[in-house]
Amino acid sequence: MQRRIAFVAFYQKQNIYSFNALIGAIETEESLNDINIYFIRGNDNLIVELNKIINSNDRIIVGISFFTTQLWEIKDLIKDLRRKYSKKVFLIAGGPHPTGDPFGTLKLGFDLVVVGEGEEIIIEIIKKIKNDENIFKIKGLSFCNGNNNYIYTGKRQPIDLDKYPPLPMKNVRFGAVEITRGCPYVCYFCQTPYLSGTNPRHRSIESICNTVKLMKKHNKTDIRFISPNAFSYGSIDGKTLNLTKLEDLLKQITHIIKPNGRLFLGSFPSEVRPEHVNKETLGLVLKYAANDNIVIGAQSGSQKVLNLCNRGHTVEDVYKAVELTIKSNLKANVDFIFGLPDETEEDIDLNIKVLKDLSDMGAKIHTHTFMPLPQTLFAKKPFQRINKRIVKVITELNSKGLAYGEWKRQEKLAIKITKYLKNFNYLT
């Protein structure tokens, strides 16, 4: 008698993009058509619903993807799951934090960690569990063996994005459509290059449009993109733009979603690099997109700090991007990260000047606190609270509606993360 296998996605708001891709991949494997797939949100719901799932399935795989900012929430959840269900559930972790800190993630109580991209790996895991085969030779996994020794099975090759849809096509779920994966810039505070590689890969226009058609079939015609740099679609190196390819994508999507659909480019959840904001890219936004704003990644007003972060653009690029955006009658939301490593009083002065200049020009500042993240080059940089003079400027801008963001909450998390990473050792 064939065993009934359940895959349970812990479908939290912060992590739905990861699971949309994973479930979309699972659906492409015909031999897994009989797998029972569940989407569950909320810690309490997961604990309660698993009881029912265990009663109707023989093997239960629980997938949990999370960021470092969610570490303590996930730690408590795993403790509760182990207390209630012990080994009745097989717990797999993936996503940014587990990829950066696989050994620490295993110590939380997970059975297995997927390191890097998960689409191919999750298919192999479920197939082997279904067929009672050894899963521990699959490449791209971290686990502890019977002697409690840490094992990493080795790095996998980047996947071909067109092998899998960006969203589930059968267990239909909706969200932003990933069009590009991988970033060549390797900013020292960012995990993206370590998760997805430095060579940008783009989904084909055909693949993206097939997803948009499915969404329209279900009356979902607000189309947003996931990309490390929204204007870079089609670019071979991620730096030299391919606006012909980008416009072709926008044109075809517009045709699909007309007459009432809306397309969003360069706004949430994907920002743009300041040096890529020009008359041509803004022209595409004006011609095809419904958003009235774009999100520009500045990160600092100090050229020295930008260089130390390996950002690859100038402060002058930021000024030009904001000026062009506002002249195009679009709103400019500008990302800044405060408390970056090695900031001096002079850098803080420069930050304050640029913040005031940009807000005087009409830009709105999106405020962030620097948070060290595992595997990045800034992982062990000391945390420093946001300078009081910066706080004063942010507060003034907030009161005028010229700044927004969760820097205070991020600052509290940054303190916890810094303590956690203090004695961190990379094992992959």
C-alpha positions in Angstrom: 0.0 0.0 0.0 1.4 3.4 -1.0 2.1 5.8 1.8 0.3 9.1 1.9 2.8 12.0 2.0 1.9 15.5 3.1 4.0 18.6 2.5 3.1 21.5 4.8 4.2 25.0 3.9 4.4 27.3 6.9 2.9 30.1 4.7 3.8 33.3 6.6 3.4 36.6 5.0 7.1 37.4 4.9 7.9 34.0 3.2 5.1 33.4 0.7 7.4 34.2 -2.3 9.7 31.3 -1.4 6.8 28.8 -1.0 5.1 30.0 -4.2 8.2 29.0 -6.1 8.7 25.7 -4.2 5.1 24.5 -4.6 5.2 25.6 -8.3 8.2 23.4 -8.7 6.7 20.4 -6.9 3.7 20.6 -9.2 5.9 20.1 -12.3 6.9 16.6 -11.1 4.2 14.1 -12.2 5.2 11.4 -9.8 4.3 13.8 -6.9 0.8 14.5 -8.1 -0.6 12.5 -5.2 1.2 14.5 -2.6 -1.1 16.4 -0.2 -0.1 20.0 0.0 -1.1 22.3 2.8 -0.7 26.0 3.3 -0.8 27.1 6.9 -0.3 30.6 8.5 0.3 31.3 12.1 2.2 29.4 14.8 -1.0 28.3 16.6 -2.7 27.3 13.4 0.3 25.1 12.4 0.4 23.4 15.8 -3.4 22.7 15.7 -3.7 21.7 12.0 -0.8 19.3 12.1 -2.7 17.1 14.5 -5.4 16.6 11.8 -2.8 16.2 9.0 -1.0 13.5 11.0 -4.2 11.5 11.4 -4.7 11.4 7.6 -1.2 11.0 6.3 1.7 8.6 6.9 4.6 11.0 6.5 4.5 14.7 7.2 7.1 17.1 5.9 7.0 20.6 7.3 8.8 23.3 5.3 9.8 26.5 7.1 11.5 29.4 5.3 12.7 32.3 7.3 14.8 35.4 7.6 17.3 36.1 10.4 14.8 38.7 11.8 12.4 35.8 12.4 14.9 33.6 14.2 13.5 33.9 17.7 9.9 33.3 16.6 11.0 30.2 14.7 13.0 29.0 17.6 9.9 29.0 19.8 7.8 27.4 17.1 10.2 24.5 16.6 10.4 24.0 20.4 6.6 23.7 20.5 6.4 21.4 17.5 9.0 19.0 19.0 7.3 19.1 22.4 3.9 18.2 20.9 4.8 16.0 17.9 8.4 14.8 18.6 9.5 13.0 15.5 6.1 12.6 13.9 6.9 15.5 11.7 10.0 15.9 9.5 11.1 19.5 9.8 13.0 21.1 6.8 14.3 24.7 6.9 15.3 26.9 4.0 15.6 30.5 2.9 18.0 33.3 3.8 18.8 32.5 7.4 19.1 28.7 7.1 21.3 29.1 4.1 23.6 31.5 5.9 23.6 29.7 9.2 22.8 26.0 8.5 24.4 24.6 11.6 22.7 27.1 13.9 19.4 26.3 12.2 19.9 22.6 12.8 20.5 23.2 16.5 17.0 24.8 16.7 15.6 21.3 16.1 15.3 21.0 12.3 16.0 17.6 10.7 17.4 19.1 7.5 18.5 22.4 6.0 18.2 23.3 2.3 21.2 25.5 1.5 20.5 27.9 -1.4 17.8 27.5 -4.1 15.2 24.9 -3.1 13.1 24.0 -6.2 15.1 21.0 -7.4 16.1 19.9 -3.9 12.5 19.8 -2.5 11.4 17.6 -5.4 14.3 15.2 -4.8 13.6 15.1 -1.0 9.9 14.3 -1.4 10.5 11.7 -4.1 13.0 9.9 -2.0 10.8 10.0 1.1 7.9 8.7 -1.0 10.0 5.8 -2.3 11.8 5.0 1.1 15.1 6.0 -0.3 18.1 7.7 1.3 17.7 11.5 1.2 21.0 12.3 2.8 23.0 12.1 -0.3 21.1 14.8 -2.1 23.4 17.8 -3.0 22.6 21.1 -1.3 21.7 19.7 2.2 23.0 20.2 5.7 22.2 17.8 8.5 23.6 16.2 11.6 24.3 12.5 11.4 23.8 9.8 14.0 27.0 10.8 15.8 25.8 14.4 15.8 28.5 15.4 13.3 27.6 18.3 10.9 27.4 17.2 7.3 27.1 19.4 4.2 26.6 17.6 0.9 28.0 20.3 -1.4 26.9 23.2 -3.5 24.4 22.7 -6.3 24.5 24.4 -9.7 22.0 27.4 -10.2 18.7 26.2 -11.5 17.1 27.1 -14.9 14.2 29.3 -13.8 12.2 28.3 -16.9 11.9 24.7 -15.6 9.5 25.9 -12.9 6.7 28.5 -12.7 7.1 31.3 -10.3 3.7 30.6 -8.7 1.7 27.4 -8.1 -0.4 26.6 -11.1 -2.6 23.9 -9.5 -2.6 24.7 -5.8 -3.3 28.3 -7.0 -1.7 31.0 -4.9 -0.9 34.6 -6.0 1.8 37.1 -5.3 4.5 39.1 -7.1 6.1 37.3 -10.0 9.8 36.7 -9.8 11.4 37.7 -13.1 15.1 37.8 -12.2 17.2 36.0 -9.7 20.9 36.7 -8.8 22.7 40.0 -8.3 26.2 41.0 -9.6 26.8 43.8 -7.2 27.6 41.9 -4.0 26.8 44.6 -1.5 28.5 43.6 1.7 25.3 43.9 3.9 23.1 41.8 1.5 22.5 38.1 1.4 21.1 37.9 -2.2 24.3 37.0 -4.0 24.9 34.2 -1.5 21.4 32.8 -1.9 21.0 33.3 -5.7 24.4 33.8 -7.2 26.1 36.8 -8.8 25.1 36.0 -12.4 21.6 37.2 -13.1 19.1 34.7 -14.5 15.9 35.9 -16.1 12.7 34.0 -16.6 11.7 34.0 -20.2 8.9 36.3 -21.4 6.9 33.3 -22.3 7.1 31.8 -18.8 6.2 35.1 -17.1 3.3 35.6 -19.5 1.9 32.1 -18.8 1.8 33.0 -15.1 0.1 36.3 -15.9 -2.5 34.5 -18.0 -3.2 32.2 -15.1 -3.6 35.1 -12.7 -6.0 36.9 -15.1 -8.0 33.7 -15.3 -8.6 34.1 -11.6 -9.3 37.8 -11.9 -5.9 38.8 -10.4 -4.6 41.5 -12.8 -2.4 43.6 -10.5 1.0 42.4 -11.6 4.1 43.1 -9.5 7.6 41.8 -10.0 10.3 40.3 -7.8 13.8 41.3 -8.9 17.0 42.5 -7.2 16.9 45.4 -9.6 13.6 46.0 -11.4 15.2 47.7 -14.5 17.7 45.0 -15.1 15.4 42.4 -16.7 17.0 40.8 -19.7 20.5 42.2 -18.9 23.3 39.7 -19.5 25.4 41.0 -16.6 22.8 42.7 -14.5 24.6 46.0 -15.0 24.2 46.9 -18.7 20.5 47.4 -19.2 18.5 45.7 -22.0 15.6 48.0 -22.3 14.4 46.4 -25.6 13.8 43.1 -23.7 12.3 44.9 -20.7 9.9 46.8 -22.9 8.9 43.6 -24.8 8.0 42.0 -21.4 6.0 45.0 -20.3 4.2 45.3 -23.7 3.2 41.6 -23.7 1.9 41.7 -20.1 0.0 44.9 -20.8 -1.7 43.2 -23.7 -2.7 40.2 -21.5 -4.1 42.2 -18.6 -6.0 44.9 -20.6 -8.4 46.6 -20.2 -8.5 46.8 -16.4 -5.2 45.2 -15.3 -2.4 47.2 -13.7 1.3 46.6 -13.9 3.8 47.9 -11.4 7.5 48.5 -12.2 10.2 49.8 -9.9 8.0 50.0 -6.8 7.4 47.6 -4.0 8.5 44.8 -3.7 11.4 45.6 -6.0 13.6 48.7 -6.0 15.9 50.1 -8.6 19.5 51.2 -8.6 20.0 54.9 -8.8 22.4 54.8 -11.8 19.7 52.9 -13.8 17.2 55.7 -13.4 17.2 57.7 -16.6 14.8 59.2 -19.1 14.4 55.8 -20.9 13.7 53.7 -17.8 11.3 56.3 -16.4 9.7 56.5 -19.8 8.9 52.8 -19.5 7.3 53.3 -16.1 5.2 56.2 -17.4 4.2 54.3 -20.5 3.3 50.9 -19.0 3.1 51.0 -15.2 0.4 52.1 -12.8 2.7 53.0 -9.9 3.0 56.7 -9.1 6.4 56.1 -7.4 9.7 54.3 -7.7 11.9 53.0 -4.9 15.5 54.0 -5.3 18.3 52.2 -3.3 20.7 54.9 -2.1 21.7 53.4 1.3 24.0 56.2 2.3 24.8 59.8 1.6 28.6 59.2 2.1 30.6 58.1 -0.8 33.2 56.6 1.5 30.5 54.4 3.1 29.0 53.4 -0.3 32.5 52.3 -1.4 33.0 50.4 1.9 29.7 48.6 1.2 30.7 47.8 -2.4 27.6 49.5 -3.7 29.0 50.4 -7.1 27.2 53.8 -7.5 27.8 57.3 -6.4 26.0 59.9 -4.3 25.7 62.0 -7.4 23.8 59.1 -9.0 21.2 59.3 -6.2 20.7 63.1 -6.7 20.3 62.6 -10.5 17.9 59.7 -10.0 15.7 61.7 -7.6 15.8 64.8 -9.8 14.8 62.9 -13.0 12.1 60.9 -11.1 10.4 64.0 -9.8 10.7 65.8 -13.1 8.8 62.9 -14.6 6.0 63.5 -12.1 6.7 60.3 -10.2 7.3 60.2 -6.5 10.8 59.2 -5.3 11.0 56.9 -2.3 14.7 56.6 -1.3 16.1 53.7 0.8 18.7 54.6 3.4 20.4 52.2 5.9 21.6 54.0 9.0 24.4 52.7 11.3 26.4 51.1 8.6 29.8 49.8 9.7 32.7 52.3 10.0 30.5 55.4 9.8 32.3 58.5 11.3 30.9 61.8 12.4 31.9 63.2 8.9 29.8 60.4 7.3 26.9 61.3 9.5 27.2 65.0 8.5 27.1 63.9 4.8 24.1 61.7 5.5 22.2 64.6 7.1 23.0 66.9 4.2 21.8 64.4 1.6 18.6 63.5 3.6 17.7 67.2 3.8 18.6 67.9 0.2 16.6 65.0 -1.1 13.6 65.8 1.0 13.8 69.4 -0.1 13.7 68.1 -3.7 10.5 66.3 -2.9 11.7 62.8 -2.1 10.5 60.6 0.7 13.0 58.7 2.8 12.6 55.0 3.6 14.5 54.5 6.8 16.3 51.3 7.8 18.7 50.2 10.5 21.8 48.2 9.5 21.4 44.6 10.6 24.3 42.1 10.3 23.3 39.0 8.4 25.0 35.6 8.3 27.4 34.8 5.4 27.7 38.5 4.3 31.0 40.3 4.7 29.4 42.5 7.3 28.1 39.6 9.4 30.5 40.2 12.3 30.7 44.0 12.1 29.9 45.6 15.4 26.4 47.0 15.8 26.1 50.7 16.5 22.9 52.5 17.4 21.7 55.2 15.0 23.4 58.5 15.8 21.2 60.9 17.8 21.6 63.6 15.1 20.3 61.2 12.5 17.4 60.3 14.7 16.5 64.0 15.1 16.5 64.5 11.3 14.4 61.3 10.8 11.9 62.5 13.4 11.6 65.9 11.8 11.1 64.3 8.4 8.5 61.9 9.8 6.5 64.7 11.3 6.3 66.3 7.8 5.4 63.1 6.1 8.7 62.9 4.3 10.1 59.7 6.0 8.7 56.3 6.9 10.1 53.0 7.9 10.6 50.6 10.9 14.1 51.6 11.9 13.3 51.5 15.6 12.0 47.9 15.5 15.0 47.0 13.3 17.4 48.5 15.8 16.1 46.2 18.5 16.5 43.2 16.2 20.0 44.3 15.2 21.1 44.1 18.8 19.8 40.6 19.2 21.3 39.5 15.8 24.7 41.0 16.7 24.8 39.0 19.9 23.8 35.8 18.1 26.4 36.2 15.4 29.2 37.2 17.7 30.5 33.6 18.1 29.2 32.4 14.7 31.3 29.9 12.7 30.6 29.2 9.1 30.4 25.5 8.4 29.7 25.5 4.7 
